[in-house]
Amino acid sequence: MKRSPQWLDGGFENPQPILNNWERTLTDLFHASPDNTPRMPVVVDRIDPKRFATPPADGLRVTWMGHSSTLVEVDGHRVLTDPMWGERTSPLGWIGPKRWFPAPIALNELPPIDAVVISHDHYDHLDHHTIEAMKDWDTTFVVPLGVGAHLEYWGVPANRIVELDWWERTKVKGLDIVCTPARHASGRFLQQNKTLWAGWALVGPQHRVYYSGDTGLFPAMEEIGAKLGPFDLTMIETGQYGAGWPDWHLGPEQAVLAHRLVQGRLFLPVHWGLVTLAYHGWTEPVERSLVAAKHDGVGITTPRPGQDFLPLAPPPVERWWPDRPWKTAEEAPIVASQIPPKLREGHPALPRLPVPAVVTPHE
């Protein structure tokens, strides 16, 4: 870890520091959307385990479980991203953000999984109860530097854990898994930025999938596209954002821009639809993603949780969520700091607004 270029003065740091506007964040707290949590039960597609007995004819199929959990079937391999089957995204089992619906399939009903990839150790991406339930699986856990210590402490054998730095790669049964940079942070209770955060590229013989993990906008996204793209599918986080912390998460408009920068073909918005972690309306991320994707001419898919789809032949957009009030990009812009202007050139959907902020070390 200490040999990593990302390690500095006792922790991991971003090349572009994360900035925070605490005054704006506090103000937004008192103006949270009354629709930031569903008022009615969210209807999901229950997954029949028999579905996985028939592989995708074209070699690529994806099932979104909600938030950032997906099952990617790519060129004969199965990969789970950030599996979150627990009830709460919290260090405590009795308090904290609670999921809106049960997982569409039980863990013990899943087909054999070749690899589980983790983007970072925040509670909505690295779930203790889920990993404990998986610890005896015959699978490989691929994680950023330092995250393997959590897994080993929870009972996962060390020989089934692969830790990678940015741009490093490993091969799992013929599938290349590449650790890509991200602009975020890490940390569990009383531990901040002692483990690395990352995105992932799944590079098969025929198809390629990019998962952003949690990230703000950063210049190296162009490099990801140049080195590892084009991608048949990008799974990019769009939800749980705020104007007071614009470097932590992309927001919908910058997620669509990120999709273009990494050379994606079809865009799947993730990091929404399961748990309340921000003040915006719960349907706002997907509504704004649709607007931005249409503006940029980007192909987008919006499956219901539990629904599978074929990225090479995606179904028409289905508005399965309710029609609730939401704020537009103009009303509530999310604009990352310290980003070269060229990343926004020709992209009028992104407002050119300054973001007053103060630097917070190791955030």
C-alpha positions, 0 to 999 in steps of 0.5 A, spaced: 500 500 500 505 504 501 508 503 495 502 505 491 503 512 487 496 514 491 499 513 498 501 520 501 502 522 508 499 515 511 493 515 507 490 514 500 489 521 496 486 523 489 490 527 484 485 532 484 483 533 492 475 532 494 472 539 495 466 540 500 462 546 501 459 544 508 455 550 509 451 548 502 450 541 505 447 544 511 442 548 507 440 542 503 439 538 509 433 543 511 431 543 504 431 535 503 426 532 497 419 530 501 420 524 495 427 522 497 424 515 499 418 511 496 411 512 498 409 506 495 413 499 495 418 499 489 415 493 485 421 488 483 422 482 478 423 476 482 429 472 479 427 465 477 434 461 478 433 457 472 434 464 468 441 462 469 441 455 466 441 458 459 447 463 457 446 469 453 446 468 446 450 474 444 455 473 450 453 479 454 447 479 459 446 484 465 441 483 471 441 490 476 439 488 483 439 495 485 444 501 487 450 498 485 449 491 485 449 487 478 450 480 476 454 481 469 455 475 465 460 476 460 463 471 455 462 465 459 464 468 466 459 471 471 461 477 475 458 480 481 459 488 483 459 491 490 454 485 492 449 488 497 444 484 500 444 486 507 438 490 510 442 497 512 448 501 509 451 502 516 456 499 521 450 498 526 444 493 524 439 496 528 440 504 525 442 507 519 439 507 511 435 501 510 433 498 503 427 499 500 425 492 498 428 485 499 434 483 494 430 480 488 434 473 489 437 470 495 444 469 495 444 461 495 440 461 489 445 465 485 449 461 480 456 459 481 460 466 481 467 467 478 469 473 481 466 478 486 469 485 485 468 491 490 469 498 488 471 501 495 469 499 503 463 504 504 457 500 507 453 501 501 458 497 497 462 493 502 456 489 506 459 485 512 453 480 512 453 479 505 461 477 505 460 473 511 455 469 507 459 468 501 466 467 505 465 459 503 464 460 496 468 458 490 470 465 487 475 470 487 474 476 490 478 482 486 478 488 490 482 495 491 488 495 495 487 494 503 480 492 502 482 485 502 484 485 510 476 486 511 474 480 507 480 476 510 478 478 517 470 476 516 473 469 514 474 469 506 481 465 505 487 470 503 488 465 497 481 467 494 483 475 495 486 479 489 488 486 491 490 491 486 492 498 485 489 503 479 491 500 472 493 493 475 489 487 472 488 480 474 485 474 470 480 470 473 478 464 468 480 467 462 477 474 464 481 480 464 479 484 470 482 491 470 482 496 476 481 503 474 482 510 477 476 513 481 475 520 484 472 518 491 474 516 498 474 510 503 473 509 510 469 505 515 468 507 522 474 511 525 478 509 519 478 514 513 482 513 506 486 507 509 484 503 503 483 505 496 477 506 491 476 504 484 472 502 478 473 496 474 473 494 467 471 487 465 475 485 459 473 479 455 475 476 449 469 479 445 465 484 450 467 489 455 464 492 461 466 498 465 463 499 472 465 506 475 464 505 482 463 511 486 466 517 483 466 524 481 468 527 474 476 526 473 480 527 467 483 520 467 476 518 464 479 519 457 485 515 459 480 509 461 477 509 454 483 510 450 486 504 454 480 499 455 474 502 451 470 502 447 465 498 452 459 495 450 456 497 457 458 502 462 455 502 469 456 509 472 453 511 478 448 517 477 445 518 484 446 520 491 449 527 490 449 534 493 451 540 490 455 541 497 459 535 495 460 535 488 466 531 487 464 525 491 459 523 486 458 524 478 450 526 478 446 524 472 449 529 467 456 528 469 455 521 469 453 521 461 459 525 460 463 520 463 460 515 459 462 518 453 469 519 455 470 512 457 467 510 450 461 507 452 456 504 447 450 503 452 449 506 459 446 503 465 445 508 471 446 505 477 447 507 485 440 509 485 433 505 486 435 502 493 437 506 499 436 514 501 443 517 502 442 524 499 437 529 499 434 529 492 428 525 490 429 518 489 427 518 482 431 524 480 437 520 478 434 516 473 429 522 470 435 527 469 439 521 466 434 520 461 434 527 459 442 528 459 442 521 455 437 524 450 441 531 449 447 527 448 444 522 443 447 516 448 443 509 448 441 508 455 437 502 459 433 503 465 431 496 467 427 494 473 431 491 479 431 484 478 430 485 470 436 482 466 437 485 459 442 484 453 446 490 452 447 489 445 440 488 444 437 493 449 429 493 451 426 500 450 426 504 456 420 502 461 418 508 466 417 503 472 418 508 477 412 513 479 412 520 476 414 524 482 417 531 483 424 532 481 429 538 480 432 539 473 440 540 472 439 547 471 435 547 478 440 543 482 447 543 478 452 538 480 459 540 477 465 537 479 471 542 481 478 542 478 476 539 472 479 542 465 474 546 461 475 541 455 471 536 459 465 540 458 466 543 451 460 542 447 456 539 453 451 545 454 447 540 459 452 541 464 451 548 467 458 552 468 457 554 475 462 555 480 462 551 486 464 555 492 468 550 497 474 548 502 479 543 501 478 537 507 484 533 507 483 526 506 476 526 504 
